[in-house]
Amino acid sequence: MHLLGTSITTSLPNQILFIEKDRTMKYIQNIKEYFFVVVIFYLAISITKNGRVIKELLFQVEQTNETLYQTNKVIAEMQKDNYGTSFSQAE
């Protein structure tokens, strides 16, 4: 068998199957197109997955911001109480 050539030997002796060069090129072109379709499909799935991960991360950031806000409110109250206690002890 010749790769990209014009002949393929069959199992029967003295028989050679001739393949046109254009036909071989069409097979190669089809393989390339199928490969690109598979790659594009894989990338589309990856983009979808990454979009979900980004949405989840945005949700976690929002939760973290809310937690920090709540923590800051508690610390402010604690400092206010501590300042009031310290001020009353100083008098």
PyMOL commands that place a pseudoatom at each C-alpha (Angstrom):
pseudoatom trace, name=CA, resn=MET, resi=1, chain=A, elem=C, hetatm=0, pos=[0.000, 0.000, 0.000]
pseudoatom trace, name=CA, resn=HIS, resi=2, chain=A, elem=C, hetatm=0, pos=[1.277, 3.461, -0.848]
pseudoatom trace, name=CA, resn=LEU, resi=3, chain=A, elem=C, hetatm=0, pos=[0.154, 6.248, 1.425]
pseudoatom trace, name=CA, resn=LEU, resi=4, chain=A, elem=C, hetatm=0, pos=[-1.220, 9.155, -0.546]
pseudoatom trace, name=CA, resn=GLY, resi=5, chain=A, elem=C, hetatm=0, pos=[-0.302, 7.164, -3.597]
pseudoatom trace, name=CA, resn=THR, resi=6, chain=A, elem=C, hetatm=0, pos=[-2.398, 5.741, -6.336]
pseudoatom trace, name=CA, resn=SER, resi=7, chain=A, elem=C, hetatm=0, pos=[-2.443, 2.023, -5.598]
pseudoatom trace, name=CA, resn=ILE, resi=8, chain=A, elem=C, hetatm=0, pos=[-3.549, -0.366, -2.889]
pseudoatom trace, name=CA, resn=THR, resi=9, chain=A, elem=C, hetatm=0, pos=[-2.788, -4.061, -3.071]
pseudoatom trace, name=CA, resn=THR, resi=10, chain=A, elem=C, hetatm=0, pos=[-5.672, -6.374, -2.239]
pseudoatom trace, name=CA, resn=SER, resi=11, chain=A, elem=C, hetatm=0, pos=[-5.544, -9.819, -0.659]
pseudoatom trace, name=CA, resn=LEU, resi=12, chain=A, elem=C, hetatm=0, pos=[-5.973, -11.470, -4.036]
pseudoatom trace, name=CA, resn=PRO, resi=13, chain=A, elem=C, hetatm=0, pos=[-2.754, -11.841, -6.042]
pseudoatom trace, name=CA, resn=ASN, resi=14, chain=A, elem=C, hetatm=0, pos=[-2.246, -9.764, -9.157]
pseudoatom trace, name=CA, resn=GLN, resi=15, chain=A, elem=C, hetatm=0, pos=[-5.070, -7.375, -8.267]
pseudoatom trace, name=CA, resn=ILE, resi=16, chain=A, elem=C, hetatm=0, pos=[-4.350, -3.739, -7.628]
pseudoatom trace, name=CA, resn=LEU, resi=17, chain=A, elem=C, hetatm=0, pos=[-7.034, -1.257, -6.767]
pseudoatom trace, name=CA, resn=PHE, resi=18, chain=A, elem=C, hetatm=0, pos=[-6.274, 2.162, -8.143]
pseudoatom trace, name=CA, resn=ILE, resi=19, chain=A, elem=C, hetatm=0, pos=[-7.434, 5.208, -6.231]
pseudoatom trace, name=CA, resn=GLU, resi=20, chain=A, elem=C, hetatm=0, pos=[-7.424, 8.575, -7.861]
pseudoatom trace, name=CA, resn=LYS, resi=21, chain=A, elem=C, hetatm=0, pos=[-5.265, 11.245, -6.339]
pseudoatom trace, name=CA, resn=ASP, resi=22, chain=A, elem=C, hetatm=0, pos=[-8.250, 13.606, -6.150]
pseudoatom trace, name=CA, resn=ARG, resi=23, chain=A, elem=C, hetatm=0, pos=[-10.229, 11.008, -4.238]
pseudoatom trace, name=CA, resn=THR, resi=24, chain=A, elem=C, hetatm=0, pos=[-7.394, 10.568, -1.729]
pseudoatom trace, name=CA, resn=MET, resi=25, chain=A, elem=C, hetatm=0, pos=[-7.237, 14.324, -1.273]
pseudoatom trace, name=CA, resn=LYS, resi=26, chain=A, elem=C, hetatm=0, pos=[-11.004, 14.408, -0.689]
pseudoatom trace, name=CA, resn=TYR, resi=27, chain=A, elem=C, hetatm=0, pos=[-10.623, 11.788, 2.065]
pseudoatom trace, name=CA, resn=ILE, resi=28, chain=A, elem=C, hetatm=0, pos=[-7.901, 13.844, 3.685]
pseudoatom trace, name=CA, resn=GLN, resi=29, chain=A, elem=C, hetatm=0, pos=[-10.022, 16.992, 3.403]
pseudoatom trace, name=CA, resn=ASN, resi=30, chain=A, elem=C, hetatm=0, pos=[-13.004, 15.185, 4.963]
pseudoatom trace, name=CA, resn=ILE, resi=31, chain=A, elem=C, hetatm=0, pos=[-10.847, 13.937, 7.829]
pseudoatom trace, name=CA, resn=LYS, resi=32, chain=A, elem=C, hetatm=0, pos=[-9.633, 17.502, 8.433]
pseudoatom trace, name=CA, resn=GLU, resi=33, chain=A, elem=C, hetatm=0, pos=[-13.203, 18.818, 8.432]
pseudoatom trace, name=CA, resn=TYR, resi=34, chain=A, elem=C, hetatm=0, pos=[-14.374, 16.136, 10.861]
pseudoatom trace, name=CA, resn=PHE, resi=35, chain=A, elem=C, hetatm=0, pos=[-11.429, 16.919, 13.105]
pseudoatom trace, name=CA, resn=PHE, resi=36, chain=A, elem=C, hetatm=0, pos=[-12.317, 20.625, 13.110]
pseudoatom trace, name=CA, resn=VAL, resi=37, chain=A, elem=C, hetatm=0, pos=[-15.950, 19.823, 13.885]
pseudoatom trace, name=CA, resn=VAL, resi=38, chain=A, elem=C, hetatm=0, pos=[-14.858, 17.708, 16.849]
pseudoatom trace, name=CA, resn=VAL, resi=39, chain=A, elem=C, hetatm=0, pos=[-12.531, 20.473, 18.068]
pseudoatom trace, name=CA, resn=ILE, resi=40, chain=A, elem=C, hetatm=0, pos=[-15.248, 23.124, 17.758]
pseudoatom trace, name=CA, resn=PHE, resi=41, chain=A, elem=C, hetatm=0, pos=[-17.725, 20.877, 19.597]
pseudoatom trace, name=CA, resn=TYR, resi=42, chain=A, elem=C, hetatm=0, pos=[-15.194, 20.319, 22.393]
pseudoatom trace, name=CA, resn=LEU, resi=43, chain=A, elem=C, hetatm=0, pos=[-14.522, 24.057, 22.655]
pseudoatom trace, name=CA, resn=ALA, resi=44, chain=A, elem=C, hetatm=0, pos=[-18.256, 24.795, 22.806]
pseudoatom trace, name=CA, resn=ILE, resi=45, chain=A, elem=C, hetatm=0, pos=[-18.646, 22.353, 25.683]
pseudoatom trace, name=CA, resn=SER, resi=46, chain=A, elem=C, hetatm=0, pos=[-15.625, 23.898, 27.429]
pseudoatom trace, name=CA, resn=ILE, resi=47, chain=A, elem=C, hetatm=0, pos=[-17.050, 27.402, 27.043]
pseudoatom trace, name=CA, resn=THR, resi=48, chain=A, elem=C, hetatm=0, pos=[-20.364, 26.271, 28.533]
pseudoatom trace, name=CA, resn=LYS, resi=49, chain=A, elem=C, hetatm=0, pos=[-18.585, 24.639, 31.464]
pseudoatom trace, name=CA, resn=ASN, resi=50, chain=A, elem=C, hetatm=0, pos=[-16.441, 27.736, 32.031]
pseudoatom trace, name=CA, resn=GLY, resi=51, chain=A, elem=C, hetatm=0, pos=[-19.574, 29.910, 31.986]
pseudoatom trace, name=CA, resn=ARG, resi=52, chain=A, elem=C, hetatm=0, pos=[-21.095, 27.808, 34.749]
pseudoatom trace, name=CA, resn=VAL, resi=53, chain=A, elem=C, hetatm=0, pos=[-17.894, 28.042, 36.794]
pseudoatom trace, name=CA, resn=ILE, resi=54, chain=A, elem=C, hetatm=0, pos=[-17.821, 31.830, 36.349]
pseudoatom trace, name=CA, resn=LYS, resi=55, chain=A, elem=C, hetatm=0, pos=[-21.440, 32.133, 37.515]
pseudoatom trace, name=CA, resn=GLU, resi=56, chain=A, elem=C, hetatm=0, pos=[-20.647, 30.010, 40.565]
pseudoatom trace, name=CA, resn=LEU, resi=57, chain=A, elem=C, hetatm=0, pos=[-17.591, 32.133, 41.364]
pseudoatom trace, name=CA, resn=LEU, resi=58, chain=A, elem=C, hetatm=0, pos=[-19.621, 35.334, 41.034]
pseudoatom trace, name=CA, resn=PHE, resi=59, chain=A, elem=C, hetatm=0, pos=[-22.179, 33.913, 43.456]
pseudoatom trace, name=CA, resn=GLN, resi=60, chain=A, elem=C, hetatm=0, pos=[-19.397, 33.044, 45.918]
pseudoatom trace, name=CA, resn=VAL, resi=61, chain=A, elem=C, hetatm=0, pos=[-17.940, 36.550, 45.619]
pseudoatom trace, name=CA, resn=GLU, resi=62, chain=A, elem=C, hetatm=0, pos=[-21.359, 38.025, 46.342]
pseudoatom trace, name=CA, resn=GLN, resi=63, chain=A, elem=C, hetatm=0, pos=[-21.700, 35.805, 49.410]
pseudoatom trace, name=CA, resn=THR, resi=64, chain=A, elem=C, hetatm=0, pos=[-18.210, 36.781, 50.585]
pseudoatom trace, name=CA, resn=ASN, resi=65, chain=A, elem=C, hetatm=0, pos=[-19.043, 40.472, 50.175]
pseudoatom trace, name=CA, resn=GLU, resi=66, chain=A, elem=C, hetatm=0, pos=[-22.219, 40.013, 52.204]
pseudoatom trace, name=CA, resn=THR, resi=67, chain=A, elem=C, hetatm=0, pos=[-20.286, 38.144, 54.912]
pseudoatom trace, name=CA, resn=LEU, resi=68, chain=A, elem=C, hetatm=0, pos=[-17.672, 40.889, 55.069]
pseudoatom trace, name=CA, resn=TYR, resi=69, chain=A, elem=C, hetatm=0, pos=[-20.383, 43.533, 55.331]
pseudoatom trace, name=CA, resn=GLN, resi=70, chain=A, elem=C, hetatm=0, pos=[-22.027, 41.642, 58.195]
pseudoatom trace, name=CA, resn=THR, resi=71, chain=A, elem=C, hetatm=0, pos=[-18.657, 41.184, 59.912]
pseudoatom trace, name=CA, resn=ASN, resi=72, chain=A, elem=C, hetatm=0, pos=[-17.862, 44.879, 59.603]
pseudoatom trace, name=CA, resn=LYS, resi=73, chain=A, elem=C, hetatm=0, pos=[-21.224, 45.758, 61.164]
pseudoatom trace, name=CA, resn=VAL, resi=74, chain=A, elem=C, hetatm=0, pos=[-20.529, 43.429, 64.127]
pseudoatom trace, name=CA, resn=ILE, resi=75, chain=A, elem=C, hetatm=0, pos=[-17.007, 44.818, 64.600]
pseudoatom trace, name=CA, resn=ALA, resi=76, chain=A, elem=C, hetatm=0, pos=[-18.351, 48.373, 64.487]
pseudoatom trace, name=CA, resn=GLU, resi=77, chain=A, elem=C, hetatm=0, pos=[-20.914, 47.506, 67.183]
pseudoatom trace, name=CA, resn=MET, resi=78, chain=A, elem=C, hetatm=0, pos=[-18.225, 45.835, 69.294]
pseudoatom trace, name=CA, resn=GLN, resi=79, chain=A, elem=C, hetatm=0, pos=[-15.943, 48.845, 68.983]
pseudoatom trace, name=CA, resn=LYS, resi=80, chain=A, elem=C, hetatm=0, pos=[-18.823, 51.167, 69.824]
pseudoatom trace, name=CA, resn=ASP, resi=81, chain=A, elem=C, hetatm=0, pos=[-19.649, 49.103, 72.934]
pseudoatom trace, name=CA, resn=ASN, resi=82, chain=A, elem=C, hetatm=0, pos=[-15.979, 48.846, 73.866]
pseudoatom trace, name=CA, resn=TYR, resi=83, chain=A, elem=C, hetatm=0, pos=[-15.491, 52.588, 73.400]
pseudoatom trace, name=CA, resn=GLY, resi=84, chain=A, elem=C, hetatm=0, pos=[-18.573, 53.289, 75.561]
pseudoatom trace, name=CA, resn=THR, resi=85, chain=A, elem=C, hetatm=0, pos=[-17.292, 50.924, 78.291]
pseudoatom trace, name=CA, resn=SER, resi=86, chain=A, elem=C, hetatm=0, pos=[-13.799, 52.394, 78.183]
pseudoatom trace, name=CA, resn=PHE, resi=87, chain=A, elem=C, hetatm=0, pos=[-15.142, 55.933, 78.311]
pseudoatom trace, name=CA, resn=SER, resi=88, chain=A, elem=C, hetatm=0, pos=[-17.371, 55.177, 81.315]
pseudoatom trace, name=CA, resn=GLN, resi=89, chain=A, elem=C, hetatm=0, pos=[-14.451, 53.536, 83.151]
pseudoatom trace, name=CA, resn=ALA, resi=90, chain=A, elem=C, hetatm=0, pos=[-12.239, 56.569, 82.524]
pseudoatom trace, name=CA, resn=GLU, resi=91, chain=A, elem=C, hetatm=0, pos=[-14.681, 58.871, 84.301]
for i in range(1, 91): cmd.bond("trace and resi %d" % i, "trace and resi %d" % (i + 1))
show_as sticks, trace
zoom trace
